[in-house]
Each structure stands twice: as structure tokens, then as C-alpha cells.
Amino acid sequence: MLPIDPTNETAYSFVVVGASGRLALSRIFPALWQLYRDNRLPQGTKIFTFCRTPLDTAKYRLQCVPYMGLDKQHDKHKYNSFWTNVHCLQGQYDQPEDYMELTAAMVLQESKHNMSYANRIFYLAIPPILLDQVTLNISRKCQSHTGWTRIIVEKPFARNEITYRPYQTQLCQTFKESQIYMIDHYLSTLVVQNFFVLRFINHIWSETWNSKHIAAVMISVKSDKPVQARANYFNQFGIIRDLMTNHMMQLLTLLTIDQPYSNLVDDLRDEKLKVLRQVVTVDLADMVLAQYCNNGKESDATKLGYTQHSYIPKDSLTPTFALVVLHLNNKNWTGVPFILRVGHALNETKTEIRVQYKSISCDRSEGNQSVCNELVLRLQPREELFMRMMLKRPGDKLCLKETQLNLMLPDRTTVPSNLQRLLLNVFAGNQMFFMRTDEQCEIWRIFSPVLTKIDVDRPKPLQYAFGSRGPMAAYRLAASNGFQFYESDDFHADKDIAVEDSEQQLKPPSRATIATPGWMNVP
């Protein structure tokens, strides 16, 4: 972490624009409070809310309580102290005079402490449609004259390549690239940062990280919850725009980049951009789209089919599940499929990356079939990094047993959450785990043609039962691209594989079809 201000001569203003929204209540303010509680927030930091809804600090404080994770015995006095640093302001996003009032409030608080410098951070928790007005007014009326000004931008980053161009232009005309922090919550996870070191510092992985040794890669973001929060947004943008065109593509870049020339942030970002330019534009034939339906077994009223929810249009064709196969055109990764899989209302909640190595024939074991080595980076529900390997079972016979090599070191210190780490990086000016605006431009180049086709043609998605593993067609597409699903003693999941096609219940394909040691353990 970069030093923030060792002299303590700087005042910090942190402004949450759009503070009345769910993101501010459930994510931003809990992160700020926890940083303050653990004495990680820079001294002299004042927090401001700015939104169209009138907010009273006392009432807003009560609204935040369910998300704060308070310890009533130890946090009482510290929590009261935290809220003395919070100031609520109301303003219209298109009215310059309201931003002038915000600036006056910041200057007032900054002047009370006689600090030499005043730095300002603006967290834009607003819809994209408001970005032009807000960024223009902040740049004109709210920038600091004695320190730096930085803005944090949340997804969605526009809707497609066409709408992103003016979005990018507006951002870059009002702020320098060094001031813009396009946030991605996955990049700050410890397992991703550990993997970065694992890959480039250890010879065993740095020399085998290419198409000569790796057969396939799958990035999965699974949720067992139905679409509830932000339902209107989800129904308009869909699951590909919601997760694939930001979080999952950023993970893909970190998996596939060449080692940066130096530790400088721009060298890392240049490598990420180079990889994105080598990704082939996706085609509809390389995709499976599906929507969850009622499985007829649930008593929970929320576990309905997608179009059965009262807040979703009955004729909606918005996919809640998508699997996409991507390919890269470069010397390291040509021929390796990168499979992106994401879905709601599945059998479990899990975010992980599985890198499968090419299989080695094992004709010396007695009646056993070797499972390919696999590096697993698990981000949720808990962070894990391990390698699946084959060893000999105890006993006289040469029988194989699957085991795992744990590659995570236990951290006995108090580690900030992902968003806390990202906020500290913004304070410190470290853009290592934030996107650059031209990266998102390339991502839209990859996905925009197929998204436009989906929007125009409105293909009917396949159906899968609520709580199942998803549509069978997705596993067939993944298997046809060389990804292996397996069953083992130590890595198995439950064996209920109730998945449906849109027309009929399908029987599991034979082991020969998928060409694996077993198919029922769908990771």
C-alpha cells in the first residue's frame, strides 16, 4: 500500500454522490465505517453525502445500521465518533449552484483544521445516464486547488460500444486518466493478488502457463439467489452486461497477460489492453443463453420462475444464465478456450477460476484413470487457491487418489475487505487494480456485435430449473471445447443434476461423450 500522508497535514473529503441508493447504504458506508473503526481511514477525513433526496444524518445513520456489522459492546463510542464526520447535503445533479454549496461545505470543514492541503474523492454511485451532468459539474465546481481530486466510477460502463464512446469522451474530457478509478471488486481479492505472484515468481507456473500445457479455462460466477435487487436494471441490461463485460473480463486479462515490463501501473494496464485486443469477437454460436423457471418443488414464495416474479415483465426474454466461449489470437493462448459462465438461481453461490492442464495418459495404475491437474482460484464463498493433483493411495497396489496442494498462506492479521482495500488504494493513488478507460472500450468491441444481435432478434432463452446446475446445453458446449467435468471422492458436489432443456428433460450424456473420468460433479 502506498503511503497516504505521513505528515498529517492534509484534509480529506470523501463525497458519496447518490448516497440514497442501495450501493451507498449496503457497501460504501459499511466500508468507510470499518476503515474508521480499524484506524485505517486517513486522519482528517470528512464524509459528505450528495443526492437529490433530502437526507438527515440521524435518520441516515439508522438506515445504515443493518449493514454495518456493529459490535454493541465495543463499537458504541467509536461509531458515534464516526458519524460526527458525516455531513448530508441535498442537491440536483444538473444544478451548478448545488455543487458550489457542496464545495463550500467541504472548504468549511477543511479550514477548521488548518491543513495545508485538501484532497477530494468523489464516489459516483449513480446510473450512467447521470454521468455527464455529475462529472461536468464536479470538474468545474468541486475540484481541489491545494491537492488532488479523484473520482470512483461504478458499473455499468454504458451499454455497448456505441454508447461507451461518449461515456469515455465525457470522462476523459473532464478528468485526467490518473484521476479516474473505474472500480472492479474482484481484482482486489487476496486470491487474485496471490495468483499474480504465484504465476510470475514461481518457475513451475511461469514456464507452463501457455497453450502447450493448458487445455481449457473456465471462469464461473454462480448465485443460488433469484434476481431480486436491482431487478429493473437487470432486466434492461441482462446478465452479460452485468458481470461478463467487466468483472469476468478483468479476471481473464490477469490470467493471460504477459509479465509487465516493470511494476509501474501503466505497464500492467498496457499488457491488459494488449490481451483484450487479441480476444476474438464473440459469436452467438459460441454462447448458451437460458432463463430459470419454477422447478415445482419449492415452498419459498421467492423461488419462482424468472417471469413469475411480480417485478419482472411476463414476456421478458432476458437471460439469467449465460455461457460464452472466448478465444485469443496470440502465441501463448491460441487453441485454449476461455469459458465464461454466469447465472442466477443455480445450485450454489460460488465464484472461481479453473485452469485445466492437459491430461497425461496413465497406463501403469491398476484400474484407475488419471484426472487432469487443475489450478483453482476461488473468490467466493471463501478465498482459496489450490492445485488438484494425483497421488498414490496408501497400500501395496498402485492406485491413484486425488488430492490438493494448498497455495494460500494463512493471514493472521486483520485484513480489510475488498472494497476497503480499493478505497485505501484510491486514497493512496494506486490504480493497479482499477480499469483504464481504453480497456472497457476493447471489452465492448468483443461483446457489442452479439449483444446487438440479441437485442434485435430477441432469441428465446433455454429453460433451467430453479436450484439446478443450469441448462445441459451449456455443459455440452463446454465439453465440446475440451473442458472436463469429473467426479471424485474429495471434490464431489451433490449428485442432483436436474437440468432441463427448453423442450424436454434430457438424459445425462455418456462418459464417452464428454471423455472424462466422470461427469456428474459439475464444478
Solvent accessible surface area in square Angstrom, and as a share of the most:
residue,aa,sasa,rsa
1,M,138,0.62
2,L,88,0.44
3,P,108,0.68
4,I,53,0.27
5,D,31,0.16
6,P,116,0.73
7,T,85,0.50
8,N,80,0.41
9,E,83,0.37
10,T,8,0.05
11,A,4,0.03
12,Y,5,0.02
13,S,2,0.01
14,F,0,0.00
15,V,0,0.00
16,V,0,0.00
17,V,1,0.00
18,G,7,0.07
19,A,0,0.00
20,S,49,0.32
21,G,32,0.31
22,R,141,0.52
23,L,49,0.24
24,A,0,0.00
25,L,24,0.12
26,S,22,0.14
27,R,99,0.36
28,I,0,0.00
29,F,0,0.00
30,P,8,0.05
31,A,5,0.04
32,L,0,0.00
33,W,0,0.00
34,Q,37,0.16
35,L,0,0.00
36,Y,48,0.18
37,R,77,0.28
38,D,48,0.25
39,N,121,0.62
40,R,86,0.31
41,L,19,0.10
42,P,18,0.11
43,Q,131,0.58
44,G,24,0.23
45,T,9,0.05
46,K,28,0.12
47,I,1,0.01
48,F,1,0.00
49,T,0,0.00
50,F,1,0.00
51,C,1,0.01
52,R,117,0.43
53,T,66,0.39
54,P,95,0.60
55,L,33,0.16
56,D,75,0.39
57,T,41,0.24
58,A,66,0.51
59,K,141,0.60
60,Y,2,0.01
61,R,66,0.24
62,L,127,0.63
63,Q,93,0.41
64,C,0,0.00
65,V,59,0.34
66,P,103,0.65
67,Y,100,0.38
68,M,0,0.00
69,G,59,0.56
70,L,60,0.30
71,D,62,0.32
72,K,183,0.78
73,Q,160,0.71
74,H,140,0.62
75,D,11,0.06
76,K,129,0.55
77,H,151,0.67
78,K,65,0.27
79,Y,11,0.04
80,N,56,0.29
81,S,45,0.29
82,F,1,0.00
83,W,11,0.04
84,T,96,0.56
85,N,21,0.11
86,V,6,0.04
87,H,49,0.22
88,C,30,0.18
89,L,34,0.17
90,Q,91,0.41
91,G,3,0.03
92,Q,75,0.33
93,Y,10,0.04
94,D,74,0.38
95,Q,67,0.30
96,P,54,0.34
97,E,89,0.40
98,D,25,0.13
99,Y,0,0.00
100,M,107,0.48
101,E,105,0.47
102,L,1,0.00
103,T,27,0.16
104,A,62,0.48
105,A,24,0.19
106,M,0,0.00
107,V,72,0.42
108,L,103,0.51
109,Q,18,0.08
110,E,20,0.09
111,S,65,0.42
112,K,126,0.53
113,H,83,0.37
114,N,136,0.70
115,M,57,0.26
116,S,65,0.42
117,Y,118,0.45
118,A,9,0.07
119,N,11,0.06
120,R,11,0.04
121,I,1,0.01
122,F,0,0.00
123,Y,0,0.00
124,L,2,0.01
125,A,18,0.14
126,I,21,0.11
127,P,72,0.45
128,P,40,0.25
129,I,150,0.76
130,L,18,0.09
131,L,5,0.03
132,D,74,0.38
133,Q,73,0.33
134,V,0,0.00
135,T,0,0.00
136,L,62,0.31
137,N,13,0.07
138,I,0,0.00
139,S,21,0.13
140,R,174,0.63
141,K,76,0.32
142,C,0,0.00
143,Q,49,0.22
144,S,14,0.09
145,H,179,0.80
146,T,78,0.45
147,G,35,0.34
148,W,65,0.23
149,T,4,0.02
150,R,34,0.12
151,I,0,0.00
152,I,0,0.00
153,V,3,0.01
154,E,20,0.09
155,K,37,0.16
156,P,15,0.09
157,F,3,0.01
158,A,7,0.06
159,R,76,0.28
160,N,26,0.13
161,E,47,0.21
162,I,142,0.72
163,T,60,0.35
164,Y,1,0.01
165,R,118,0.43
166,P,79,0.50
167,Y,15,0.06
168,Q,33,0.15
169,T,64,0.37
170,Q,31,0.14
171,L,0,0.00
172,C,56,0.33
173,Q,140,0.62
174,T,21,0.12
175,F,7,0.03
176,K,148,0.63
177,E,55,0.25
178,S,70,0.45
179,Q,30,0.13
180,I,0,0.00
181,Y,1,0.01
182,M,0,0.00
183,I,4,0.02
184,D,1,0.00
185,H,22,0.10
186,Y,28,0.11
187,L,1,0.01
188,S,0,0.00
189,T,3,0.02
190,L,52,0.26
191,V,0,0.00
192,V,3,0.02
193,Q,48,0.21
194,N,58,0.30
195,F,3,0.01
196,F,42,0.18
197,V,86,0.50
198,L,17,0.08
199,R,13,0.05
200,F,30,0.12
201,I,125,0.63
202,N,56,0.29
203,H,137,0.61
204,I,114,0.58
205,W,24,0.09
206,S,46,0.30
207,E,96,0.43
208,T,32,0.19
209,W,11,0.04
210,N,35,0.18
211,S,26,0.17
212,K,154,0.65
213,H,61,0.27
214,I,0,0.00
215,A,29,0.22
216,A,0,0.00
217,V,3,0.01
218,M,2,0.01
219,I,0,0.00
220,S,2,0.01
221,V,13,0.07
222,K,4,0.02
223,S,24,0.16
224,D,50,0.26
225,K,121,0.51
226,P,10,0.06
227,V,4,0.02
228,Q,87,0.38
229,A,47,0.36
230,R,114,0.42
231,A,11,0.08
232,N,109,0.56
233,Y,39,0.15
234,F,6,0.02
235,N,34,0.17
236,Q,114,0.51
237,F,31,0.13
238,G,8,0.08
239,I,1,0.01
240,I,8,0.04
241,R,10,0.04
242,D,5,0.03
243,L,24,0.12
244,M,0,0.00
245,T,1,0.00
246,N,4,0.02
247,H,12,0.05
248,M,0,0.00
249,M,0,0.00
250,Q,0,0.00
251,L,2,0.01
252,L,0,0.00
253,T,0,0.00
254,L,4,0.02
255,L,4,0.02
256,T,2,0.01
257,I,0,0.00
258,D,51,0.26
259,Q,109,0.49
260,P,21,0.13
261,Y,205,0.78
262,S,41,0.26
263,N,142,0.73
264,L,124,0.62
265,V,37,0.21
266,D,83,0.43
267,D,32,0.16
268,L,3,0.02
269,R,2,0.01
270,D,69,0.36
271,E,28,0.12
272,K,1,0.00
273,L,13,0.07
274,K,86,0.36
275,V,3,0.01
276,L,0,0.00
277,R,148,0.54
278,Q,49,0.22
279,V,2,0.01
280,V,64,0.37
281,T,53,0.31
282,V,10,0.06
283,D,81,0.42
284,L,56,0.28
285,A,82,0.63
286,D,44,0.23
287,M,16,0.07
288,V,16,0.09
289,L,19,0.10
290,A,0,0.00
291,Q,11,0.05
292,Y,1,0.01
293,C,28,0.17
294,N,62,0.32
295,N,36,0.18
296,G,70,0.67
297,K,160,0.68
298,E,71,0.32
299,S,118,0.76
300,D,63,0.33
301,A,80,0.62
302,T,58,0.34
303,K,67,0.28
304,L,53,0.26
305,G,4,0.04
306,Y,1,0.00
307,T,34,0.20
308,Q,90,0.40
309,H,6,0.03
310,S,111,0.72
311,Y,88,0.33
312,I,4,0.02
313,P,65,0.41
314,K,142,0.60
315,D,106,0.55
316,S,9,0.06
317,L,53,0.27
318,T,17,0.10
319,P,17,0.11
320,T,0,0.00
321,F,0,0.00
322,A,0,0.00
323,L,0,0.00
324,V,0,0.00
325,V,2,0.01
326,L,2,0.01
327,H,67,0.30
328,L,2,0.01
329,N,104,0.53
330,N,30,0.15
331,K,184,0.78
332,N,40,0.21
333,W,2,0.01
334,T,81,0.47
335,G,65,0.62
336,V,3,0.02
337,P,6,0.04
338,F,1,0.00
339,I,0,0.00
340,L,0,0.00
341,R,2,0.01
342,V,1,0.00
343,G,2,0.02
344,H,35,0.16
345,A,0,0.00
346,L,2,0.01
347,N,42,0.22
348,E,48,0.21
349,T,56,0.33
350,K,20,0.08
351,T,0,0.00
352,E,2,0.01
353,I,3,0.01
354,R,12,0.05
355,V,0,0.00
356,Q,1,0.01
357,Y,23,0.09
358,K,102,0.43
359,S,64,0.41
360,I,139,0.71
361,S,108,0.70
362,C,52,0.31
363,D,132,0.68
364,R,195,0.71
365,S,14,0.09
366,E,96,0.43
367,G,85,0.82
368,N,54,0.28
369,Q,117,0.52
370,S,28,0.18
371,V,12,0.07
372,C,6,0.04
373,N,51,0.26
374,E,0,0.00
375,L,0,0.00
376,V,0,0.00
377,L,1,0.01
378,R,32,0.12
379,L,10,0.05
380,Q,81,0.36
381,P,96,0.60
382,R,149,0.54
383,E,57,0.26
384,E,34,0.15
385,L,1,0.01
386,F,7,0.03
387,M,17,0.07
388,R,1,0.00
389,M,72,0.32
390,M,43,0.19
391,L,106,0.53
392,K,98,0.42
393,R,89,0.32
394,P,128,0.81
395,G,54,0.52
396,D,151,0.78
397,K,133,0.56
398,L,69,0.35
399,C,30,0.18
400,L,23,0.11
401,K,67,0.28
402,E,14,0.06
403,T,42,0.24
404,Q,85,0.38
405,L,82,0.41
406,N,99,0.51
407,L,40,0.20
408,M,37,0.16
409,L,159,0.79
410,P,96,0.60
411,D,83,0.43
412,R,215,0.79
413,T,98,0.57
414,T,96,0.56
415,V,52,0.30
416,P,20,0.13
417,S,55,0.35
418,N,42,0.21
419,L,8,0.04
420,Q,9,0.04
421,R,22,0.08
422,L,0,0.00
423,L,0,0.00
424,L,11,0.06
425,N,10,0.05
426,V,0,0.00
427,F,4,0.02
428,A,14,0.11
429,G,26,0.25
430,N,27,0.14
431,Q,20,0.09
432,M,40,0.18
433,F,27,0.11
434,F,0,0.00
435,M,1,0.00
436,R,27,0.10
437,T,3,0.02
438,D,39,0.20
439,E,0,0.00
440,Q,1,0.01
441,C,14,0.08
442,E,30,0.13
443,I,0,0.00
444,W,4,0.01
445,R,63,0.23
446,I,0,0.00
447,F,0,0.00
448,S,8,0.05
449,P,73,0.46
450,V,5,0.03
451,L,6,0.03
452,T,67,0.39
453,K,98,0.42
454,I,22,0.11
455,D,63,0.32
456,V,111,0.64
457,D,82,0.43
458,R,131,0.48
459,P,46,0.29
460,K,157,0.67
461,P,6,0.03
462,L,44,0.22
463,Q,42,0.19
464,Y,0,0.00
465,A,7,0.05
466,F,6,0.03
467,G,35,0.34
468,S,6,0.04
469,R,1,0.00
470,G,0,0.00
471,P,0,0.00
472,M,4,0.02
473,A,26,0.20
474,A,0,0.00
475,Y,4,0.01
476,R,107,0.39
477,L,33,0.16
478,A,0,0.00
479,A,18,0.14
480,S,89,0.57
481,N,39,0.20
482,G,38,0.37
483,F,1,0.01
484,Q,39,0.17
485,F,2,0.01
486,Y,2,0.01
487,E,57,0.25
488,S,19,0.12
489,D,95,0.49
490,D,75,0.39
491,F,34,0.14
492,H,101,0.45
493,A,31,0.24
494,D,85,0.44
495,K,111,0.47
496,D,93,0.48
497,I,26,0.13
498,A,38,0.29
499,V,1,0.00
500,E,57,0.25
501,D,32,0.17
502,S,46,0.29
503,E,152,0.68
504,Q,116,0.52
505,Q,111,0.49
506,L,30,0.15
507,K,173,0.73
508,P,70,0.44
509,P,20,0.12
510,S,67,0.43
511,R,143,0.52
512,A,90,0.70
513,T,96,0.56
514,I,13,0.07
515,A,74,0.57
516,T,4,0.02
517,P,23,0.15
518,G,2,0.02
519,W,27,0.09
520,M,57,0.25
521,N,6,0.03
522,V,1,0.01
523,P,4,0.02
